[in-house]
Amino acid sequence: MATATSLMSLIQAVEQAETPAGLIQSVEALAATGSLEAIPPLMAVLGYNNPGAALVAMNGLVRLGHAAVQPLLTGLDSYNYGARAYAIRALAMIAHPDALEILLQAALSDFAPSVRRAATKGLGGLDWHLVADVQVLSAQARVIVALEQLVLESDWALRYAAVVAATHLLPQVRDESLGERLLTLLQTLAQCDSDVAVRARIQLFARSSALRDCDPMLPAFSAAP
């Protein structure tokens, strides 16, 4: 673990990097410490005009896990879209349910397709065991409503992300009626979606143990030719 002195040196190296490559190397070294003190400078890098460094910083924040969630949420930059996009992607990968609101907003209305896809996938993989029992059903219902909207999008990749989210969410649904809604959604898409990749993703899930665990009597999906 880095000492306070060495950590400060690493932070200064990030702030004073003179070349794009040097910045990436400095961010990699800082992220590798795993220190919570690295969260603010790593968040700052998300807004730099250096995609490589921003990606390294984002992955470093993801590795820090739940400790990075509140700083990311409170530090979302409405004026620097690049920083905001990386922060949303990090929140989607960390999967803490505190990010539900921002992920729903991004999935449904962000103007960047890549951010919408990342947020959509994140909705399906949230750590639901961290949600209080009195809140989990309404939260999961909101996600399902969003997925039902997202599968109507013209962008096949966004529909694919919604299918991935639905398959991840299904084994974690705590209400039978919500589970039936998700199953109905997947069955309908398996028959009717216009893109073969979307249908194939559902077929793959239909053959998985996850689906059998959810409903052993569920009829097999069949994709439209």
LINKATA-V552748 format. One line per field, one symbol per residue. phi: phi as a letter, one per 20 degrees, with the letter a starting at -180 (. if undefined). psi: psi as a letter, one per 40 degrees, with the letter a starting at -180 (. if undefined). A space follows every 10 residues. Layout:
phi: ???
psi: ???
This chain:
phi: .ffgffffff fffffdgdcg fffgfffgff fffmeffefg fffffgefeb gffffffgff ffffmffeff gfffegefed fgffffffff ffffmfffeg fffffffecf eegfffffff fffedfeffe efgfdfffff ffffgfffff feffffffff fffgfffffg fdfdcfffff fffffffffg edffdfffff ffgfffeefg ffffbfefff fcfff
psi: iiiddddddd dddddeheid dddddddddd dedehdeedd ddddddeifg dddddddddd dddeaddedd ddddehhedg dddddddddd ddddfheeed ddddddddei ehdddddddd dddeeigdee hideeddddd dddddddddd eeidhddddd dddddddddd eehehddddd dddddddddd deiehddddd ddddddeidd ddddgdehii ihii.
